[in-house]
Structure formats: structure tokens, C-alpha cells
């Protein structure tokens, strides 16, 4: 029996945080489950922006119950303020995944581009085109943050060893404990 692996991918950002959820079969075919861009206003207080993105990620983790979590790795660039925002969102996202016992994959932008386009220096348009084609979508996900999040999720699923992909939805001990605690809390 072939088992699907559900991966939630995050393209972290403080103003726009892309989130894509895909189901990937062992034969590497992928199906889009959900895509969304969480947004916060640039003039809002930092703590409220972090709270807003964190709340959105929590909601999506609870709603889609992924088997794995993937996020684009923070990379150095000239704009320190931008890097700080991405790093802060990344920390919150990884924390939320760890709370649920999800395996977390960090992927560099060039690794994600190479996985979905075959070229590590592909531009955003090329990534969007390939994501649209790979998932058989009628139209391209917009904005680019949405397509990037899907690409991160697909990259993660494709980069897993065959044994991990074969396990599909098998839960880790931490995932089981978290889900049992959640079910117990609902019964109260």
C-alpha cells in the first residue's frame, strides 16, 4: 500500500509568510492540499505581528495535521532588519512544529530551486511555473510567497530517504503523545 506524506512548507516572512500543504506519494507525485499567505501590516507592533503569524501557523498545523514540517533556512543578506524578521518567524514556526513532535527540515533557497526546477539559481517566475506544472494547477499560486512555500514542501518530501517516504503518515512518539494530550483535553 502506498502512503502519502503530508508536508507543511513555510516561506517565512514578517509581512508575508507563505504556507503550503502538499500530499506527496512515494512515486513523487504531489497534490496541493492548501496554500495561503499569512500577512501582517508593516506598521504594526513587532509583538503583534509575531503573534499574528504564529496564530496563523498554529491554526494551519491543527487544521492540516502534517506528517512533516519544512521551512526555508534563513540566509544572510544586506538588510539586517529583514533577516531578523525572517529569523523571528522561523523560530516561532519551528517551535510550533516541535511542540507537535513533527520532524523539521531546513532547506536553503538554492536547494529548493534545484529540487523543483533542476537549477539552483532559478528565479521566482521559474519556481512558480514549475510548481504550477508539478501539481497540475489550473493557475499559478500568487503571490510568489505562496509558490515558494509549496516548493519548500515538495523539496522536503522529495529529499527524504525512501524509508521515510514509505512510512507516510506514521507518527513519531512525540506526535502520538501530543495528539493523545490534545484528545484528552477535548474530552474534558
C-alpha positions in Angstrom: 0.0 0.0 0.0 1.4 3.4 -0.9 1.2 6.0 1.8 1.1 9.7 1.2 3.3 12.0 3.2 1.7 15.4 4.1 4.2 18.2 4.4 3.6 21.8 5.6 6.1 24.1 4.0 6.8 27.7 5.2 8.4 30.6 3.3 9.0 32.7 6.4 8.4 36.4 6.4 7.1 39.1 8.7 4.9 40.9 6.2 4.1 37.9 4.0 4.6 34.3 5.3 3.8 31.7 2.6 2.3 28.4 3.8 1.8 25.4 1.5 0.5 22.0 2.4 1.1 19.1 0.0 0.5 15.4 -0.1 3.3 13.5 -1.8 3.2 9.9 -2.8 6.2 7.5 -2.8 6.4 7.9 -6.6 7.0 11.7 -6.0 3.6 12.8 -7.4 2.3 15.7 -5.4 -1.1 17.1 -4.7 -1.9 20.6 -3.3 -3.9 20.4 -0.1 -3.8 24.1 0.9 -1.9 27.3 0.2 -2.2 30.6 1.9 -0.2 33.7 2.7 -0.3 35.0 6.3 0.1 38.8 6.4 0.8 41.4 8.9 0.9 45.2 8.4 4.4 46.7 8.4 3.4 49.5 10.8 2.0 47.1 13.4 4.0 46.5 16.7 6.5 43.6 16.3 5.0 41.5 19.1 1.6 41.7 17.4 3.0 40.7 14.1 4.7 37.7 15.6 1.6 36.8 17.4 -0.5 37.1 14.2 1.8 34.9 12.1 2.2 32.4 15.0 -1.5 32.1 15.4 -2.0 31.5 11.7 0.7 28.8 11.7 -0.8 27.2 14.7 -4.3 27.1 13.0 -2.9 25.6 9.8 -0.9 22.9 11.8 -4.0 22.0 13.7 -6.2 22.0 10.6 -4.0 20.0 8.2 -2.1 17.8 10.7 1.1 17.3 8.6 3.5 14.4 8.9 6.5 16.7 8.4 7.3 20.4 8.5 9.7 22.2 6.2 10.9 25.8 6.2 13.3 27.8 4.2 16.5 28.3 6.0 17.4 31.9 7.0 20.2 33.2 4.8 22.4 36.3 5.2 21.6 39.3 3.1 22.3 43.1 3.3 19.1 44.0 5.0 19.6 43.1 8.7 16.1 44.1 9.6 14.6 41.8 7.0 16.8 38.9 8.2 15.8 39.5 11.8 12.1 39.3 10.9 12.6 36.1 8.9 14.6 34.6 11.8 12.0 35.5 14.3 9.2 34.0 12.3 11.3 30.9 11.6 11.9 30.4 15.4 8.2 30.6 16.1 7.3 28.2 13.2 10.0 25.7 14.3 8.8 25.9 17.9 5.2 25.2 16.9 6.3 22.2 14.8 8.5 20.9 17.7 5.5 21.2 20.1 3.7 18.7 17.9 6.7 16.3 17.5 7.0 17.0 13.8 10.2 16.3 12.0 11.6 19.6 10.8 13.5 20.2 7.6 15.5 23.3 6.9 16.2 23.9 3.2 18.3 26.6 1.5 16.7 28.7 -1.3 19.1 27.1 -3.8 18.3 23.6 -2.6 14.5 24.3 -3.0 15.0 25.8 -6.5 17.2 22.9 -7.6 14.7 20.4 -6.4 11.7 21.8 -8.3 13.4 23.4 -11.3 16.6 21.4 -11.7 18.5 24.7 -11.4 19.7 26.2 -8.1 19.7 29.8 -9.4 16.2 29.7 -10.8 14.2 32.9 -10.4 10.8 33.2 -8.7 8.9 33.0 -12.0 10.6 29.7 -12.9 9.8 28.3 -9.5 6.2 29.4 -9.8 5.9 27.9 -13.3 7.3 24.5 -12.2 5.2 24.4 -9.0 2.1 25.0 -11.2 3.2 22.3 -13.6 4.2 19.7 -11.0 1.0 20.0 -9.1 -1.2 20.2 -12.2 -2.7 23.5 -11.0 -5.1 25.4 -13.3 -3.4 28.7 -12.3 -0.2 29.8 -10.6 -0.3 30.3 -6.9 0.1 34.0 -6.1 2.0 35.8 -4.7 5.4 34.3 -5.1 5.5 33.5 -1.3 2.7 31.0 -1.9 4.5 29.2 -4.7 7.7 29.3 -2.7 6.0 27.6 0.3 4.7 24.8 -1.9 8.1 24.4 -3.4 9.7 24.1 0.1 7.1 21.4 1.0 7.7 19.4 -2.3 11.5 19.7 -1.9 11.3 18.3 1.6 9.2 15.4 0.6 11.5 14.6 -2.4 14.6 14.8 -0.3 13.5 12.3 2.3 15.0 8.8 2.3 12.7 6.2 0.7 12.2 4.5 4.1 10.8 7.8 5.5 8.5 8.3 2.5 7.3 4.7 2.8 6.2 5.3 6.4 3.9 8.0 5.2 1.7 9.1 8.0 3.4 7.0 10.7 3.6 9.2 13.8 6.6 9.7 15.9 6.3 9.1 19.6 6.2 12.8 20.2 3.4 13.2 17.7 1.4 10.4 19.4 1.9 12.0 22.8 0.8 15.4 21.5 -2.3 14.1 19.8 -3.2 12.0 22.8 -2.9 15.0 25.1 -5.0 17.1 22.6 -7.7 14.4 22.5 -7.7 14.2 26.3 -8.1 18.0 26.6 -11.1 17.9 24.2 -12.8 15.3 26.3 -12.7 17.5 29.4 
